[in-house]
């Protein structure tokens, strides 16, 4: 007997689930002799790549982790006192292990199907309550991308809401964080808004052109300002007031709401979320009640289910963002759910007393440090501060000597252009840290430290800022923040919530256009390494060599995959990537003097974020029709190009199309746009159907954003984090995002995210995926995704019409099932979505891009066995619909209309429904083996929309008098 060497742990076979035998069986089902034939009949020959991807050979999991440890080891983990919105913190291990490192939390999808997402929704309600309580404002969303983009969203919202005619000026205090001002400039310019940067203490707000103001609390240099008079002046002039605030400081400071602010924004990073070289972190946004219909992002609200029980769901305002298109108040289609859950759980675990103690300790150490440095003769400039000292040295030479000495000791301070030094303390500081800082100053100054000034554990804190700014109001009073402080209790609470949610740990999530694929454990492991998580985004470059190698490699690999000349990793969501890509096109036209080119052509089938992003980029949206086959209507495209030729800026197109088809005319489409002087923006939502087979550049696109959280395996995390880098052709490189704090050579454009590399700490996930798959592996991933989709199509098309197919009857990586004809029997597509929960599945994408349809995408990570299980469920549901159609089941009292069925419903003593309990909850044999029980019945969204409750306040405290908030006509959901 003889054997040959062959690697036994090839990662590709773990990611691409169907083995060769399964592939052959599926190919037979779809009528293709082999995978090559299927791909040839699916992907147009004209756009196929002539050769394979030139990527490094695939590594095993063991090889990758060993190599990546060496790369990450080039990063130097110094103690950071840089501040500027990023602080060292500690995520409690019980939360790290059971949420951040738990696939039950990080593989879940956005909670559009609320009945199987109650755990996440409750966690987000906790987060919203935390923000509401600390900021003192009555409405909060469930997070935004970061502090800077939250501020930009406030700018956009308030500009749209002002009643002052021709008001185009927005005052921003010079004490607002520099990266926030950078992003505000980026967002303001295309909208024709003028930012006025200055000292709020001397600002004249009487100019009628002003519509709002923004201040930082405490300021960027650490000063706590009393904004009462400034806010009063703003309100006298009918101006909106935005305050960017530090959540930890707000445990000791009077809340923005009590000071009169209209909006409060900021970051929840220091509530246990690692700095991660800039992200991901959950930005927060709270506001007065009058903005509840226009607040950007998602609001989680409380409603009731069919049995009258309390239940959570996303409020109508959230769902409307996807159907308002160019009239949306925001292009945000993602949040930082996983990160906001972490921050909210941090508050749950520590409670109001614990969080306040973190703030007390931080401020106490700042006071002690100030006293000791003053004893050395160092001048401290901030009269009132929370955690940040602003220190003046005698000379620039002394500042540089201090920098050299501090870095030699593994410590980073903030250094200003003059002789100033900033030191921002944090909740992890201990007495020894203060002593180390003082010793560094003493050494540079050539002085001895007075031993009598040494801090002791008996030190007491006295707040030195004005009494009117000392917080007296309560916060985090709800029982959830005052119950789970023992680890056992916290563990059980998190597990209780986790058990309410369906994730990829339970079954496939077949959402079209969302790509819920494997998030491999080996890819996730480096995220929590200190070399990745504990770096400040503004740390000196010589301390971040590991990150720089990660960025270089990943950019080079993504350029190879897309065919583009350069990649920017800064955009921290797909929607933000869309915006950055459009800004690059806008910058190109302006650079050529073509300021009149402002028309964006967008197909009718486009994602709702596309037109919203175009409007944010200062463009006018013109819709291009679709044909009955779901393709771009070429006649209408030519007509629109001719009509707007002199003003044409770009075309936004998704490829393969949102209808799940590789359009044969895509090259011609791009050529027509280029001939008219426009550029082509390709939405990368379906890039996972291009990788290795074709590419945006080869098709003719000029810019494309990549959803790393879809195509390249960063997990959805229940609705975020996301990463949306953009690739561009050569002449668009100068217009990629820059950054005011960490400049990028050759780029003068403003930032689109707070951190220079966006959500840097999760880029290792995509780095790992490409490293372990290699060029051949990620190409086969695309091929298997297409095979899996066509296999589902083959099994289901006899039961559900498939709406669109390509020239040879093939779908791409996803397909649309037409369910509109079921309405004749009274069955809505929503009924199918809810009934799937009883079978243990999340619904496909509902009513997008066509109302009354289901869009299915299986991904390459699902085995034939799992695909069959899903198909069996869909076929069984079709039989249940047939029973209604034929009158064998009641039109209203049937398993679809009452779905989903909870344990409480079927365990009731009196069962009066015309179908059996067994049919309700065990419709197929496999369900018995792994039953997932929804914890609530079908939710009444209309009730929740009329009675908006977005915090933990018990329902019984509200008078049951419906407020006429919105129409109950929800329209198509996404």
Buried (B, 14 or more C-beta within 10 A) or exposed (E): EEEEEEEEEBBBEBBBBBEEEBBBEBBEBBEBEEBEBBBBBBBBEEBEBEEEBEBEEBBBBEBBBEEBBEBBEBBBBBBBBBBBBBBBBBBBEBBBBBBBBBBBBBBBBBBBBBBBBBBBBBBBBBBBBBBBBBBBBBBBBBBBBBBBBBBBBBBBBBBEBBEBEEBBBBBBBBBBBBBBBBBBBBBBBBBEBEBBEEEBEEBEBEEEEBBBBBBBBBBBBBBBBBBBEBBEBBBEBBBBBBBBBBBBBBBBBBBBBBBBBBBBBBBBBBBBBBBBBBBBBBBBBBBBEEBBBBBBBBBBBBBBBBEEBBBBBBBBBBBBBBBBBBEBBBBBBBBBBBBBBBBBBBBBBBBBEBBBBBBBBBBBBBBBBBBBBEBBEBEBBBEBBBBBBBBBBEEEEBBBBBBEBBBEBEBBBBBEEEBBBBBBBBBBBEBEBBBBBBBBBBBBBEEEBEEEBEBEEEEEBEBEBEEEBEBEEEBBEBEBBEEBBEEEEBBEBBEEBBEBBBBBBBBBBBBBBBBBBBBBEBBBBBBBBEBBBBBBBBBBEEBBBBBBBBBEBBBBBBBBBBBBBBBBBBBBBBBBBBBBBBBBBBBBBBEEEBEEBBBBBBBBBBBBBBBBBBBBBBBEBBBBBBEEBBBBBBEBBEEBBEEBBEBBBBBBBBBBBBBBBBBBBBBBBBEBBBEBBBBBBBBBBBBBBBBBBBBBBBBBBBBBBBBBBBBBBBBBBBBBBBBBBBBBBEBBBBBBBBBBBBEBEEBEBBBBBBBBBBBBBBBBBBBBBBBBBBBBBBBBBBBBBBBBBBBBBBBBBEBBBBBBBBEEBBBBBBBBBBBBEBEEBBBBBBBBBBBBBBBBBBBBBBBBBBBBBBBBBBBBBBBBEBBBBBBBBBBBBBEBBBBBBEEEBBEEEBBBBBBBBBEEBBEEEEEEBEBEBEBBBBBBEBBEEEEBBBBBBBBBBBBBBBBBBBBBBEEEEEEEEEEEBBEEEBBBBB
